[in-house]
Amino acid sequence: MYLGRRFPQRYSRADVELLVQVDEAHETLSGPATRRILEREQQLYGKPEYARLATISVSHLYNLRKSRSYRERRLHYTKTRPTVVGIGERRRPDPQGQPGYLRLDTVHQGDQPTAKGVSHIHAVDEVTQGQIAGSTPRISELYLEPMLAAMLRQFPFRIPGFHTDNGSEFIHRTVAELLNKLLIEQTKSRPRRSNDNGLVETKKGAVIRKHMG
């Protein structure tokens, strides 16, 4: 079987590793700039390991960067960055002893074998501890907006504050538009900090789970 002729390999793995080190140190400059650095390493600083790379052409330098051995040593992993949502201000409410600063959360009833369970929206006033709960067959804009509007109307005082966690049932445009229309400030908890909304979280078991199941 004819395998064809292979040209001799001029640049070794050690040369590729040196190129990787130079690119990492200088954040991958252009070919001509990198070639000049390689020349200086050998000619000015007298480093013998750069002897072959010091004479490399710019086009061949780019070929080395495309090689498999180079790419294996230059793998970059970018951490997932959280998406910034501009709805609601991320801070703790400051009622200063005034009622009307609500804490809200959702509780799912649990599904039955033949039917989907309902979801409960639980609102607790931070100062008076007054509570109002509403139930909806599903968490969606169609059901959530009229139910929230009805719940807010039942409180016997003006509502200046509306605080929730980062759940998408509250942090979306429909709820934001409703609150803006009613001149209610929307705030939200820090990510992955359930204690930030601890007041309404503790009421889940004591009120909603106890009476609703």
Salt bridges, closest charged atoms under 4 A:
ASP15 OD2 - ARG52 NE 2.74
GLU17 OE2 - ARG73 NH2 3.19
ASP23 OD1 - ARG65 NH2 2.85
GLU24 OE2 - ARG74 NE 3.92
GLU39 OE2 - ARG35 NH1 2.39
GLU39 OE1 - ARG36 NH1 3.23
GLU41 OE1 - LYS47 NZ 2.97
GLU72 OE2 - ARG68 NE 3.11
GLU89 OE2 - ARG91 NE 3.17
ASP105 OD2 - LYS204 NZ 2.91
ASP111 OD1 - HIS108 NE2 3.59
ASP111 OD2 - LYS116 NZ 3.36
GLU126 OE1 - ARG103 NE 3.23
GLU177 OE2 - ARG173 NH1 3.23
GLU185 OE2 - ARG91 NH2 2.67
ASP196 OD2 - ARG190 NE 2.79
GLU201 OE1 - LYS204 NZ 3.29
